[in-house]
């Protein structure tokens, strides 16, 4: 008993120490420490209940003792400790309840703050997030959201503080590091900004591309900062061109002069932009806002009315100045693109009625797009619908401008963000695309036109884009019309026709087509193109035909009557992966519905040498369609007998039992084998000898799933 009492005393003293520490932690100003204390208290209560159970068990055992002593009276300290523990338990439960209630209130305030942020009311957003933190001080999303709002307000120091608190709640909080990196960047703490973005990569290596973009921004801003320091040092030292640049900008900032005065000043300023120093001083002395903010200059740039000689001169002068200012200077490029209304202005100048304005606008946009960062700026800040319209308008040019415009559009179309924009904004850009297809190829720059259609073909590789294009009958008719125009002079318009066939192959990759009538007309034109002597045109015509022929039984019979089977057998004998894929697909379509096609295959492919060769190919697509075509031909009486001296059973059995990725391979091989054995009983005997009945039966699961 003495030992038990000693243990109880030590246990009590330990409890007092632990409870004292918990009380101190719950009263801490650090919300994270408070939260941990609450959790420890709740855990302690669970252990306390377990200890009480143990004490009850021990008491029961003690009752079996002979002449047990009377239970000692509890002293005041023990009574106080039990009361204190009961108080802590009650307090913990009340805290847990309040926490649940506060969580609900904090969530509601967070949503209210998010709504204010979306509206652009950042002050209101910070107030909502702050109220939420009063309810729940360890809710990290409130810290990161408020940090983002502070960044929008330019209060970067407060943003950093909030990010620190968020990291106390969760040391791997990516949003906290992201906003902290942006705040440090704004404060020109470049090394610390890099550390934040690199920390994101350590936490989640899958964000490598995003982190690369952030680090690139840090590098560019640091580079710009160094440029500005050097430029101002040269200005302070009295360098002639630096001083002249500053003075010219001050002169141009004066209002109420005539256009020729400003045009002359801008031309002189353009001549001064020889190196980075003058470019940087242009930026730091508000050159962009001076030019775009001048009402007289602005009126010339934004006016849609026909421009006179003076207005035309002014526009050209400004565009040349911007080219000089932005040449090799990425920070100037960023500031130019982000000028108010620039997203609308540059694309509209590309479509100007004044030739020199259009040419200089194109030169400027081409300059911006030379670097990855410049293309990113274009996609993020310019009106892309107007930009596409402006670029395709250069197709009417016969000189290098048309090819330059299409080269720029090609570069933009390779960017993932442009592709996403294209899908979401397709209805807006559709009229421009239809306009391209309706152009007369005989009076259009054929090289640029073929490149433009190739761009459309690449963009149509996405299923969502295909569906949108196929939903427009006008779009389909424009494709068909251009195809007809190209056929009239296939040699001269070869490149345009080649790009168009590839584009239409993508459009027909998934049914439904624009209409059955449309598919039949396309099939007829493809049949006509199969007489071409150009290998590229032949292959793509066959590819397009392989995707449209199955739309109509009438068209299939028409194609067979026109000799398509003979042409496809010839394709297969010549070889070539793509041509062979298209040819065997066409034969599979024809033999599936047309008895004459089966008979012609049998007549032209003696002992099925071509089909049997395809069955041993490593290309599963070829094997699938070859097995399907062979199975169709087995329906012709007495044909199966001609294969008795071949190893066709072993070949088909091996394919039917294979673990190919394409289930259609097992299915078609199994069906062909079944038809073979049905047509010629001796093959059935071979199958039994090879124990192939079980394998053949297993293909029924593919039939059920197909």
CORWOTA-V629249 format. One record per residue. N is the residue number from 1. SS is DSSP state (hx for helix, st for strand, lp for the rest). Layout:
n:N ss:SS
n:N ss:SS
This chain:
n:1 ss:lp
n:2 ss:hx
n:3 ss:hx
n:4 ss:hx
n:5 ss:hx
n:6 ss:hx
n:7 ss:hx
n:8 ss:hx
n:9 ss:hx
n:10 ss:hx
n:11 ss:hx
n:12 ss:hx
n:13 ss:hx
n:14 ss:hx
n:15 ss:hx
n:16 ss:hx
n:17 ss:hx
n:18 ss:hx
n:19 ss:hx
n:20 ss:hx
n:21 ss:hx
n:22 ss:hx
n:23 ss:hx
n:24 ss:hx
n:25 ss:hx
n:26 ss:hx
n:27 ss:lp
n:28 ss:lp
n:29 ss:lp
n:30 ss:lp
n:31 ss:hx
n:32 ss:hx
n:33 ss:hx
n:34 ss:hx
n:35 ss:hx
n:36 ss:hx
n:37 ss:hx
n:38 ss:hx
n:39 ss:hx
n:40 ss:hx
n:41 ss:hx
n:42 ss:hx
n:43 ss:hx
n:44 ss:hx
n:45 ss:hx
n:46 ss:hx
n:47 ss:hx
n:48 ss:hx
n:49 ss:hx
n:50 ss:hx
n:51 ss:hx
n:52 ss:hx
n:53 ss:hx
n:54 ss:hx
n:55 ss:hx
n:56 ss:hx
n:57 ss:hx
n:58 ss:hx
n:59 ss:hx
n:60 ss:hx
n:61 ss:hx
n:62 ss:hx
n:63 ss:lp
n:64 ss:lp
n:65 ss:lp
n:66 ss:lp
n:67 ss:lp
n:68 ss:lp
n:69 ss:lp
n:70 ss:lp
n:71 ss:lp
n:72 ss:lp
n:73 ss:lp
n:74 ss:lp
n:75 ss:lp
n:76 ss:hx
n:77 ss:hx
n:78 ss:hx
n:79 ss:hx
n:80 ss:hx
n:81 ss:hx
n:82 ss:hx
n:83 ss:hx
n:84 ss:hx
n:85 ss:hx
n:86 ss:hx
n:87 ss:hx
n:88 ss:hx
n:89 ss:hx
n:90 ss:hx
n:91 ss:hx
n:92 ss:hx
n:93 ss:hx
n:94 ss:hx
n:95 ss:hx
n:96 ss:hx
n:97 ss:hx
n:98 ss:hx
n:99 ss:hx
n:100 ss:hx
n:101 ss:hx
n:102 ss:hx
n:103 ss:hx
n:104 ss:hx
n:105 ss:hx
n:106 ss:hx
n:107 ss:hx
n:108 ss:hx
n:109 ss:hx
n:110 ss:hx
n:111 ss:hx
n:112 ss:hx
n:113 ss:hx
n:114 ss:hx
n:115 ss:hx
n:116 ss:hx
n:117 ss:hx
n:118 ss:hx
n:119 ss:hx
n:120 ss:lp
n:121 ss:lp
n:122 ss:hx
n:123 ss:hx
n:124 ss:hx
n:125 ss:hx
n:126 ss:hx
n:127 ss:hx
n:128 ss:hx
n:129 ss:hx
n:130 ss:hx
n:131 ss:hx
n:132 ss:hx
n:133 ss:hx
n:134 ss:hx
n:135 ss:hx
n:136 ss:lp
n:137 ss:lp
n:138 ss:lp
n:139 ss:lp
n:140 ss:hx
n:141 ss:hx
n:142 ss:hx
n:143 ss:hx
n:144 ss:hx
n:145 ss:hx
n:146 ss:hx
n:147 ss:hx
n:148 ss:hx
n:149 ss:hx
n:150 ss:hx
n:151 ss:hx
n:152 ss:hx
n:153 ss:hx
n:154 ss:lp
n:155 ss:lp
n:156 ss:hx
n:157 ss:hx
n:158 ss:hx
n:159 ss:hx
n:160 ss:hx
n:161 ss:hx
n:162 ss:hx
n:163 ss:hx
n:164 ss:hx
n:165 ss:hx
n:166 ss:hx
n:167 ss:hx
n:168 ss:hx
n:169 ss:hx
n:170 ss:lp
n:171 ss:lp
n:172 ss:lp
n:173 ss:lp
n:174 ss:hx
n:175 ss:hx
n:176 ss:hx
n:177 ss:hx
n:178 ss:hx
n:179 ss:hx
n:180 ss:hx
n:181 ss:hx
n:182 ss:hx
n:183 ss:hx
n:184 ss:hx
n:185 ss:hx
n:186 ss:hx
n:187 ss:lp
n:188 ss:lp
n:189 ss:lp
n:190 ss:hx
n:191 ss:hx
n:192 ss:hx
n:193 ss:hx
n:194 ss:hx
n:195 ss:hx
n:196 ss:hx
n:197 ss:hx
n:198 ss:hx
n:199 ss:hx
n:200 ss:hx
n:201 ss:hx
n:202 ss:hx
n:203 ss:hx
n:204 ss:lp
n:205 ss:hx
n:206 ss:hx
n:207 ss:hx
n:208 ss:hx
n:209 ss:hx
n:210 ss:hx
n:211 ss:hx
n:212 ss:hx
n:213 ss:hx
n:214 ss:hx
n:215 ss:hx
n:216 ss:hx
n:217 ss:hx
n:218 ss:hx
n:219 ss:hx
n:220 ss:hx
n:221 ss:hx
n:222 ss:hx
n:223 ss:hx
n:224 ss:hx
n:225 ss:hx
n:226 ss:hx
n:227 ss:hx
n:228 ss:hx
n:229 ss:hx
n:230 ss:hx
n:231 ss:hx
n:232 ss:hx
n:233 ss:hx
n:234 ss:hx
n:235 ss:hx
n:236 ss:hx
n:237 ss:lp
n:238 ss:lp
n:239 ss:lp
n:240 ss:hx
n:241 ss:hx
n:242 ss:hx
n:243 ss:hx
n:244 ss:hx
n:245 ss:hx
n:246 ss:hx
n:247 ss:hx
n:248 ss:hx
n:249 ss:hx
n:250 ss:hx
n:251 ss:hx
n:252 ss:hx
n:253 ss:lp
n:254 ss:lp
n:255 ss:lp
n:256 ss:lp
n:257 ss:lp
n:258 ss:lp
n:259 ss:hx
n:260 ss:hx
n:261 ss:hx
n:262 ss:hx
n:263 ss:hx
n:264 ss:hx
n:265 ss:hx
n:266 ss:hx
n:267 ss:hx
n:268 ss:hx
n:269 ss:hx
n:270 ss:hx
n:271 ss:hx
n:272 ss:hx
n:273 ss:lp
n:274 ss:lp
n:275 ss:lp
n:276 ss:hx
n:277 ss:hx
n:278 ss:hx
n:279 ss:hx
n:280 ss:hx
n:281 ss:hx
n:282 ss:hx
n:283 ss:hx
n:284 ss:hx
n:285 ss:lp
n:286 ss:lp
n:287 ss:hx
n:288 ss:hx
n:289 ss:hx
n:290 ss:hx
n:291 ss:hx
n:292 ss:hx
n:293 ss:hx
n:294 ss:lp
n:295 ss:hx
n:296 ss:hx
n:297 ss:hx
n:298 ss:hx
n:299 ss:hx
n:300 ss:hx
n:301 ss:hx
n:302 ss:hx
n:303 ss:lp
n:304 ss:lp
n:305 ss:lp
n:306 ss:lp
n:307 ss:lp
n:308 ss:lp
n:309 ss:hx
n:310 ss:hx
n:311 ss:hx
n:312 ss:hx
n:313 ss:hx
n:314 ss:hx
n:315 ss:hx
n:316 ss:hx
n:317 ss:hx
n:318 ss:hx
n:319 ss:hx
n:320 ss:hx
n:321 ss:hx
n:322 ss:hx
n:323 ss:hx
n:324 ss:hx
n:325 ss:hx
n:326 ss:hx
n:327 ss:lp
n:328 ss:lp
n:329 ss:lp
n:330 ss:hx
n:331 ss:hx
n:332 ss:hx
n:333 ss:hx
n:334 ss:hx
n:335 ss:hx
n:336 ss:hx
n:337 ss:hx
n:338 ss:lp
n:339 ss:lp
n:340 ss:lp
n:341 ss:lp
n:342 ss:hx
n:343 ss:hx
n:344 ss:hx
n:345 ss:hx
n:346 ss:hx
n:347 ss:hx
n:348 ss:hx
n:349 ss:hx
n:350 ss:hx
n:351 ss:lp
n:352 ss:lp
n:353 ss:lp
n:354 ss:lp
n:355 ss:hx
n:356 ss:hx
n:357 ss:hx
n:358 ss:hx
n:359 ss:hx
n:360 ss:hx
n:361 ss:hx
n:362 ss:hx
n:363 ss:hx
n:364 ss:hx
n:365 ss:hx
n:366 ss:hx
n:367 ss:hx
n:368 ss:hx
n:369 ss:lp
n:370 ss:lp
n:371 ss:lp
n:372 ss:hx
n:373 ss:hx
n:374 ss:hx
n:375 ss:hx
n:376 ss:hx
n:377 ss:hx
n:378 ss:hx
n:379 ss:hx
n:380 ss:hx
n:381 ss:hx
n:382 ss:lp
n:383 ss:lp
n:384 ss:hx
n:385 ss:hx
n:386 ss:hx
n:387 ss:hx
n:388 ss:hx
n:389 ss:hx
n:390 ss:hx
n:391 ss:hx
n:392 ss:hx
n:393 ss:hx
n:394 ss:hx
n:395 ss:hx
n:396 ss:hx
n:397 ss:lp
n:398 ss:lp
n:399 ss:lp
n:400 ss:hx
n:401 ss:hx
n:402 ss:hx
n:403 ss:hx
n:404 ss:hx
n:405 ss:hx
n:406 ss:hx
n:407 ss:hx
n:408 ss:hx
n:409 ss:hx
n:410 ss:hx
n:411 ss:hx
n:412 ss:hx
n:413 ss:hx
n:414 ss:lp
n:415 ss:lp
n:416 ss:hx
n:417 ss:hx
n:418 ss:hx
n:419 ss:hx
n:420 ss:hx
n:421 ss:hx
n:422 ss:hx
n:423 ss:hx
n:424 ss:hx
n:425 ss:lp
n:426 ss:hx
n:427 ss:hx
n:428 ss:hx
n:429 ss:hx
n:430 ss:hx
n:431 ss:hx
n:432 ss:hx
n:433 ss:hx
n:434 ss:hx
n:435 ss:hx
n:436 ss:hx
n:437 ss:hx
n:438 ss:lp
n:439 ss:lp
n:440 ss:lp
n:441 ss:hx
n:442 ss:hx
n:443 ss:hx
n:444 ss:lp
n:445 ss:lp
n:446 ss:hx
n:447 ss:hx
n:448 ss:hx
n:449 ss:hx
n:450 ss:hx
n:451 ss:hx
n:452 ss:hx
n:453 ss:hx
n:454 ss:hx
n:455 ss:hx
n:456 ss:hx
n:457 ss:hx
n:458 ss:hx
n:459 ss:hx
n:460 ss:lp
n:461 ss:lp
n:462 ss:lp
n:463 ss:hx
n:464 ss:hx
n:465 ss:hx
n:466 ss:hx
n:467 ss:hx
n:468 ss:hx
n:469 ss:hx
n:470 ss:hx
n:471 ss:lp
n:472 ss:lp
n:473 ss:hx
n:474 ss:hx
n:475 ss:hx
n:476 ss:hx
n:477 ss:hx
n:478 ss:hx
n:479 ss:hx
n:480 ss:hx
n:481 ss:hx
n:482 ss:hx
n:483 ss:hx
n:484 ss:hx
n:485 ss:hx
n:486 ss:hx
n:487 ss:hx
n:488 ss:hx
n:489 ss:lp
n:490 ss:lp
n:491 ss:lp
n:492 ss:lp
n:493 ss:lp
n:494 ss:hx
n:495 ss:hx
n:496 ss:hx
n:497 ss:hx
n:498 ss:hx
n:499 ss:hx
n:500 ss:hx
n:501 ss:hx
n:502 ss:hx
n:503 ss:hx
n:504 ss:hx
n:505 ss:hx
n:506 ss:hx
n:507 ss:hx
n:508 ss:lp
n:509 ss:lp
n:510 ss:lp
n:511 ss:lp
n:512 ss:lp
n:513 ss:lp
n:514 ss:lp
n:515 ss:lp
n:516 ss:hx
n:517 ss:hx
n:518 ss:hx
n:519 ss:hx
n:520 ss:hx
n:521 ss:hx
n:522 ss:hx
n:523 ss:hx
n:524 ss:hx
n:525 ss:hx
n:526 ss:hx
n:527 ss:hx
n:528 ss:hx
n:529 ss:hx
n:530 ss:lp
n:531 ss:lp
n:532 ss:lp
n:533 ss:lp
n:534 ss:lp
n:535 ss:hx
n:536 ss:hx
n:537 ss:hx
n:538 ss:hx
n:539 ss:hx
n:540 ss:hx
n:541 ss:hx
n:542 ss:hx
n:543 ss:hx
n:544 ss:hx
n:545 ss:hx
n:546 ss:hx
n:547 ss:hx
n:548 ss:hx
n:549 ss:hx
n:550 ss:hx
n:551 ss:hx
n:552 ss:lp
n:553 ss:hx
n:554 ss:hx
n:555 ss:hx
n:556 ss:hx
n:557 ss:hx
n:558 ss:hx
n:559 ss:hx
n:560 ss:hx
n:561 ss:hx
n:562 ss:lp
n:563 ss:lp
n:564 ss:hx
n:565 ss:hx
n:566 ss:hx
n:567 ss:hx
n:568 ss:hx
n:569 ss:hx
n:570 ss:hx
n:571 ss:hx
n:572 ss:hx
n:573 ss:hx
n:574 ss:hx
n:575 ss:lp
n:576 ss:lp
n:577 ss:hx
n:578 ss:hx
n:579 ss:hx
n:580 ss:hx
n:581 ss:hx
n:582 ss:hx
n:583 ss:hx
n:584 ss:hx
n:585 ss:hx
n:586 ss:hx
n:587 ss:hx
n:588 ss:hx
n:589 ss:hx
n:590 ss:hx
n:591 ss:hx
n:592 ss:hx
n:593 ss:hx
n:594 ss:lp
n:595 ss:hx
n:596 ss:hx
n:597 ss:hx
n:598 ss:hx
n:599 ss:hx
n:600 ss:hx
n:601 ss:hx
n:602 ss:hx
n:603 ss:hx
n:604 ss:hx
n:605 ss:lp
n:606 ss:hx
n:607 ss:hx
n:608 ss:hx
n:609 ss:hx
n:610 ss:hx
n:611 ss:hx
n:612 ss:hx
n:613 ss:hx
n:614 ss:hx
n:615 ss:hx
n:616 ss:lp
n:617 ss:lp
n:618 ss:lp
n:619 ss:lp
n:620 ss:hx
n:621 ss:hx
n:622 ss:hx
n:623 ss:hx
n:624 ss:hx
n:625 ss:hx
n:626 ss:hx
n:627 ss:hx
n:628 ss:hx
n:629 ss:hx
n:630 ss:hx
n:631 ss:hx
n:632 ss:hx
n:633 ss:hx
n:634 ss:lp
n:635 ss:lp
n:636 ss:lp
n:637 ss:lp
n:638 ss:lp
n:639 ss:lp
n:640 ss:hx
n:641 ss:hx
n:642 ss:hx
n:643 ss:hx
n:644 ss:lp
n:645 ss:lp
n:646 ss:lp
n:647 ss:lp
n:648 ss:hx
n:649 ss:hx
n:650 ss:hx
n:651 ss:hx
n:652 ss:hx
n:653 ss:hx
n:654 ss:hx
n:655 ss:hx
n:656 ss:hx
n:657 ss:lp
n:658 ss:lp
n:659 ss:lp
n:660 ss:lp
n:661 ss:lp
n:662 ss:lp
n:663 ss:hx
n:664 ss:hx
n:665 ss:hx
n:666 ss:hx
n:667 ss:hx
n:668 ss:hx
n:669 ss:hx
n:670 ss:hx
n:671 ss:hx
n:672 ss:hx
n:673 ss:hx
n:674 ss:hx
n:675 ss:hx
n:676 ss:hx
n:677 ss:hx
n:678 ss:hx
n:679 ss:hx
n:680 ss:lp
n:681 ss:hx
n:682 ss:hx
n:683 ss:hx
n:684 ss:hx
n:685 ss:hx
n:686 ss:hx
n:687 ss:hx
n:688 ss:hx
n:689 ss:hx
n:690 ss:lp
n:691 ss:lp
n:692 ss:lp
n:693 ss:hx
n:694 ss:hx
n:695 ss:hx
n:696 ss:hx
n:697 ss:hx
n:698 ss:hx
n:699 ss:lp
n:700 ss:hx
n:701 ss:hx
n:702 ss:hx
n:703 ss:hx
n:704 ss:hx
n:705 ss:hx
n:706 ss:lp
